[in-house]
Amino acid sequence: MNITRENIDALNAVVKVDIAKEDYSAKVEKILTDYRKTANIPGFRKGHVPMGMVKKQYGKAVLVDEVNKLLQEALNKYLTEEKLDVLGHPLPKPQDNLDWDSDKLSFEFELGLSPEFDVELKSKKAITSYTIVAGDKMIDEQITNIQKQYGKLISQNEVTKESEVTGTYNNEEKGIENTVTLTLDKFKGKTTEKKFVGAKVGDVITLNTKGLYNDDHELMHALKLSHDEVHGLDIEVTFTVTEINERELADLDQELFDKLFGKDTVKTVSEVKERIKEDAEKQFKQQADQKLLNDVTEYLVENTKFDLPGEFLTKWMQTSGENQLTEDEAKDEYEKSEKSLRYQLIEGKLITDNNIQVTMDDIKGHAKQMIKMQMAQFGQMNPSDKELEDIAARVLSNQDEARRISEQIISQKLLELYKEKANLKTKELTYEDFIKEVYGDK
């Protein structure tokens, strides 16, 4: 067997594999001999079928199968030994008139080669790294929400601005009939609020769905419709009031503190506020980190310039999936996935250049930490190390889960790299201001 390579350019190559008859004939002969021992052909006793008949019936199929196995093994070994970084998989060049009876068989494969490039983390313009803080307004609102959650419901005769109103939305034509409990602050604008204030049990209020709520997701819940169904929905619905309550706020006393945080863990309102602030800012940090990861990723993809073997990758995409694509479909697929492919290559380069590794200890430690946090949500605050080890072992026996955790650790290590080496400027904002700045005032 002989393998040679011709480099077409920096991104494309053709590998030629020459296979001689002696490379596969012994294997083919052995398989056919074994077939002969077990072949069940009418008119012949088992094991006494003439070899010529076995070869005629099975010989070509066995030959093709063995040659394909040899090709696969040879190509994989060659790519490894030559340390070729290829994209996709080798594509066989079509051969319409291959003579399988020849003493020498030749096959050619197209390769798409990974480009060589450098990654520059230091952008000219600094990328914003946000620090999100919980402001006093948010903390006070959270305190009020807790007081409402643990407070008492007191029945009312008529709706006020602070009421919790239970009732049923109806629209016969659209088949809407859904009972909900709502507060008036969820409605958009003051017009709807005015329709409710003063209403009594049994009253029917007519509303228009267009612009009814601040958020379409609220409308989905209220009418029990899908996202697509509420998008642009402009119809009249009725709301029949069935119950009116006022929520009496719970006292901020030791009994409430113990319910929230455990006995005697927190003793003052100031300590409660500090715990709320701490818990909120842990969640905000995750959101800020994800924003930074997205922004650096966008910068790297836009500013790390290199060419790709686009024609090869388009051809590869035609045949790599479960269903073969047309040329136009493959071009469309390549255009959709090009940005993602570029980032995969950039990420791989960063991982190699910075010797980023994920060990089994990293994966186990991450899994145990996740499990510990989940158990804490159900009140199990101090699981034993053996419990964590056993649960982690079960989780990591699932290869998909182990791979997902590994990817999370890689992302975390890349984030640490960006914080260390990228050109960043820090900006501190309250959560409300962060949402306005990043996503617009919604």
Backbone hydrogen bonds, N-H to C=O, Kabsch-Sander energy under -0.5 kcal/mol:
donor,donor_aa,acceptor,acceptor_aa,energy
2,N,18,D,-2.2
4,T,16,K,-2.3
6,E,14,V,-2.8
7,N,5,R,-0.5
8,I,6,E,-0.7
8,I,12,N,-1.6
9,D,12,N,-1.9
13,A,111,L,-1.8
14,V,6,E,-2.6
15,V,109,F,-2.8
16,K,4,T,-3.0
17,V,107,F,-3.2
18,D,2,N,-3.2
18,D,16,K,-0.5
19,I,17,V,-0.5
19,I,105,L,-3.5
21,K,103,D,-2.0
23,D,20,A,-1.7
24,Y,21,K,-1.4
25,S,21,K,-2.5
28,V,24,Y,-2.4
29,E,25,S,-2.7
30,K,26,A,-2.2
31,I,27,K,-2.3
32,L,28,V,-2.4
33,T,29,E,-2.2
34,D,30,K,-2.2
35,Y,31,I,-2.3
36,R,32,L,-2.3
37,K,33,T,-1.4
38,T,34,D,-1.0
38,T,35,Y,-0.7
39,A,35,Y,-2.1
41,I,39,A,-0.7
44,F,41,I,-1.8
47,G,36,R,-0.8
48,H,45,R,-2.5
49,V,36,R,-0.5
53,M,50,P,-0.6
54,V,50,P,-1.8
55,K,51,M,-2.8
56,K,52,G,-2.1
57,Q,53,M,-2.1
58,Y,54,V,-3.1
59,G,54,V,-0.6
59,G,55,K,-1.7
62,V,58,Y,-2.3
63,L,59,G,-2.4
64,V,60,K,-2.6
65,D,61,A,-2.2
66,E,62,V,-2.5
67,V,63,L,-2.5
68,N,64,V,-2.3
69,K,65,D,-1.9
70,L,66,E,-2.3
71,L,67,V,-2.6
72,Q,68,N,-2.3
73,E,69,K,-2.5
74,A,70,L,-2.8
75,L,71,L,-2.8
76,N,72,Q,-2.4
77,K,73,E,-2.3
78,Y,74,A,-2.4
79,L,75,L,-2.8
80,T,76,N,-1.9
81,E,77,K,-2.8
82,E,78,Y,-2.7
83,K,80,T,-0.7
84,L,79,L,-2.0
85,D,83,K,-0.5
86,V,84,L,-1.0
87,L,112,G,-3.3
91,L,110,E,-2.4
93,K,108,E,-3.1
98,L,95,Q,-0.6
100,W,98,L,-1.0
102,S,99,D,-1.7
105,L,19,I,-3.2
107,F,17,V,-2.3
109,F,15,V,-2.7
110,E,91,L,-3.2
111,L,13,A,-3.1
112,G,87,L,-0.6
113,L,11,L,-2.8
113,L,111,L,-0.6
114,S,85,D,-3.3
120,E,118,D,-0.5
121,L,119,V,-0.7
123,S,121,L,-1.3
126,A,124,K,-0.5
127,I,423,N,-2.8
129,S,425,K,-3.1
130,Y,128,T,-0.6
131,T,427,K,-2.8
132,I,130,Y,-0.5
133,V,131,T,-0.5
133,V,429,L,-2.9
135,G,133,V,-0.8
139,I,135,G,-2.2
140,D,136,D,-2.8
141,E,137,K,-2.3
142,Q,138,M,-2.3
143,I,139,I,-2.3
144,T,140,D,-2.3
145,N,141,E,-2.5
146,I,142,Q,-2.2
147,Q,143,I,-2.4
148,K,144,T,-2.4
149,Q,145,N,-2.7
150,Y,146,I,-2.2
151,G,148,K,-0.9
152,K,248,E,-1.4
154,I,246,E,-3.0
156,Q,244,I,-2.4
159,V,199,A,-2.4
163,S,160,T,-1.4
164,E,245,N,-3.1
165,V,163,S,-0.6
165,V,182,L,-2.8
166,T,164,E,-0.5
166,T,243,E,-2.8
167,G,180,V,-2.4
168,T,240,T,-1.6
169,Y,178,N,-2.9
170,N,238,T,-2.2
171,N,176,I,-2.1
175,G,171,N,-0.7
175,G,172,E,-0.8
176,I,171,N,-2.5
177,E,175,G,-0.5
178,N,169,Y,-1.8
180,V,167,G,-2.6
182,L,165,V,-2.9
184,L,163,S,-0.6
186,K,183,T,-1.6
187,F,184,L,-1.4
188,K,212,L,-2.4
189,G,187,F,-0.6
193,E,189,G,-0.5
194,K,190,K,-2.2
195,K,191,T,-1.2
196,F,192,T,-1.2
196,F,193,E,-0.6
197,V,193,E,-2.4
198,G,159,V,-2.7
199,A,196,F,-2.7
201,V,157,N,-0.5
202,G,241,V,-3.0
203,D,200,K,-2.3
205,I,203,D,-0.5
205,I,239,F,-2.7
207,L,237,V,-3.1
209,T,235,I,-2.7
212,L,209,T,-1.8
214,N,186,K,-1.7
218,E,215,D,-1.1
219,L,215,D,-1.1
220,M,216,D,-2.4
221,H,217,H,-2.0
222,A,218,E,-2.6
223,L,219,L,-2.6
224,K,220,M,-1.3
225,L,220,M,-1.5
230,V,226,S,-1.9
231,H,227,H,-1.3
233,L,230,V,-2.1
237,V,207,L,-2.8
238,T,170,N,-2.3
239,F,205,I,-2.5
240,T,168,T,-2.2
241,V,203,D,-2.6
241,V,239,F,-0.6
242,T,166,T,-2.9
243,E,166,T,-1.9
245,N,164,E,-2.2
246,E,154,I,-3.0
248,E,152,K,-3.6
248,E,246,E,-0.8
249,L,247,R,-0.5
250,A,147,Q,-1.7
253,D,251,D,-1.9
257,F,253,D,-2.3
258,D,254,Q,-2.6
259,K,255,E,-1.6
260,L,256,L,-2.0
261,F,257,F,-2.8
262,G,258,D,-1.9
265,T,262,G,-1.8
266,V,262,G,-0.6
272,V,268,T,-1.9
273,K,269,V,-2.6
274,E,270,S,-2.0
275,R,271,E,-2.1
276,I,272,V,-2.5
277,K,273,K,-2.7
278,E,274,E,-2.5
279,D,275,R,-2.7
280,A,276,I,-2.6
281,E,277,K,-2.4
282,K,278,E,-1.3
283,Q,279,D,-1.4
284,F,280,A,-2.4
285,K,281,E,-1.9
286,Q,282,K,-1.3
287,Q,283,Q,-1.7
288,A,284,F,-2.9
289,D,285,K,-2.9
290,Q,286,Q,-2.1
291,K,287,Q,-2.0
292,L,288,A,-2.3
293,L,289,D,-2.6
294,N,290,Q,-2.4
295,D,291,K,-2.4
296,V,292,L,-2.7
297,T,293,L,-2.2
298,E,294,N,-2.4
299,Y,295,D,-2.2
300,L,296,V,-2.8
301,V,297,T,-2.4
302,E,298,E,-2.1
303,N,299,Y,-2.0
304,T,300,L,-1.7
305,K,303,N,-0.9
310,G,308,L,-2.5
313,L,309,P,-2.6
314,T,310,G,-2.3
315,K,311,E,-2.0
316,W,312,F,-2.7
317,M,313,L,-2.3
318,Q,314,T,-1.2
319,T,315,K,-0.8
319,T,316,W,-0.9
320,S,316,W,-1.4
321,G,317,M,-0.6
325,L,318,Q,-2.1
330,A,326,T,-2.6
331,K,327,E,-2.2
332,D,328,D,-2.2
333,E,329,E,-2.4
334,Y,330,A,-2.6
335,E,331,K,-2.3
336,K,332,D,-2.0
337,S,333,E,-1.9
338,E,334,Y,-1.4
341,L,337,S,-2.5
342,R,338,E,-2.6
343,Y,339,K,-2.1
344,Q,340,S,-2.2
345,L,341,L,-2.1
346,I,342,R,-2.4
347,E,343,Y,-3.4
348,G,344,Q,-2.4
349,K,345,L,-2.2
350,L,346,I,-2.5
351,I,347,E,-2.5
352,T,348,G,-2.2
353,D,349,K,-3.1
354,N,350,L,-1.9
355,N,352,T,-1.2
356,I,351,I,-2.4
357,Q,355,N,-0.5
359,T,357,Q,-0.5
363,I,359,T,-1.9
364,K,360,M,-2.7
365,G,361,D,-2.7
366,H,362,D,-2.4
367,A,363,I,-2.5
368,K,364,K,-2.6
369,Q,365,G,-2.0
370,M,366,H,-2.2
371,I,367,A,-2.4
372,K,368,K,-2.4
373,M,369,Q,-2.1
374,Q,370,M,-2.2
375,M,371,I,-2.6
376,A,372,K,-1.9
377,Q,373,M,-1.2
378,F,374,Q,-0.6
378,F,375,M,-1.0
379,G,376,A,-1.8
380,Q,375,M,-2.4
381,M,379,G,-1.3
388,L,384,S,-2.1
389,E,385,D,-2.7
390,D,386,K,-2.6
391,I,387,E,-2.4
392,A,388,L,-2.7
393,A,389,E,-2.3
394,R,390,D,-1.7
395,V,391,I,-2.5
396,L,392,A,-2.9
397,S,393,A,-0.8
398,N,395,V,-1.3
399,Q,397,S,-0.8
402,A,398,N,-2.4
403,R,399,Q,-2.5
404,R,400,D,-2.2
405,I,401,E,-2.3
406,S,402,A,-2.2
407,E,403,R,-2.3
408,Q,404,R,-1.9
409,I,405,I,-2.2
410,I,406,S,-2.3
411,S,407,E,-2.3
412,Q,408,Q,-2.1
413,K,409,I,-2.6
414,L,410,I,-2.5
415,L,411,S,-2.3
416,E,412,Q,-2.1
417,L,413,K,-1.9
418,Y,414,L,-2.7
419,K,415,L,-2.5
420,E,416,E,-1.5
421,K,417,L,-2.8
422,A,418,Y,-2.3
423,N,121,L,-0.9
424,L,422,A,-1.1
425,K,127,I,-2.2
427,K,129,S,-2.0
429,L,131,T,-2.4
431,Y,133,V,-1.2
434,F,430,T,-2.4
435,I,431,Y,-2.4
436,K,432,E,-2.0
437,E,433,D,-2.6
438,V,434,F,-2.7
439,Y,435,I,-2.3
440,G,435,I,-0.5
440,G,436,K,-1.0
442,K,440,G,-1.1
